[in-house]
Amino acid sequence: AKSSCPANTVLNGVNYLKGQPEVLALPDEEYPQWLWTLLDKKELPDDGPGGKAEKVRLRKENRQRIREQNFLKTQ
């Protein structure tokens, strides 16, 4: 993945300190390699029942169920 704005583009809203120069986008080569992997989905190994992958899946299902129940209460 590469950045969505060309080099030397002014990044509005990034500089919040008064009296500082504007923040400019850098060329893609000047950013660290790990930056381009931050949005990749993390693959959890299937480590059987009671493992981390199952806990993450159950937590996600539980949150969704709670959201649906809360939504139905408002109807």
N, C-alpha and C positions, 0 to 999 in steps of 0.2 A: 504494500500500500504506500501511496505517496501523499504528500500534503495537498490540501484542496486549494491553496492559494500560492501564487508564484512568489519567488524570492523578492525581498524588498517591499512587500506589501505592508502598509501600515495596519497593525492589529488593534482596532478600536476596542476600548474597554479593558485592555490588558494592563495598561499603565494607569495606576490609580494614585500615584504620588505627584503632587504639584511640583513644577519646576524640573521635571525629569524629561529627557528626550523621548520621542515616540518610540514604541517598540516595533521593530520591523521583523517580518518573517525571514528566516534564513533559508539558504538552499537546502534541499533534502539531504545532501551529503553531510551537512554540518550537524544534523541531529543524531543522537545515539541510536544504534540499531534496535534496542529494546523498545523504543518509543513506538515503532511500527507494529509491535506485537501486542500492545495493551488491549486492543479491542477484540482480539481473537478469543474464541470460546475455549475455556479450559476443559480438557478431556479428563474425566475422572476414571481411574481404572475400576473395572468391575471386580471388587474384592469380596463378593459374596454377601450373604445376609448379615446385617448389622455393620456393614462396612460404611466407609465415608460416602460412597456413591449412593447407596440406599438412603442414608440419612439426608443427604442433599435433596434427593428425589421426594422423600416423604415430607420434608419441610416445605418444599415448593408446592406440593399437592395440598398440604394443610393450609398454607397461606391462601391459595386459590379458593379452597372451600370456604374459608372464613370470609373472603371478599364477596363470594356469591351469597352467603347467608346474610351478610350485612346489607348487600344490595336489596335482597328480597325483603328485609325488614323495613326498608324505606318506601316500598311500593304500597 
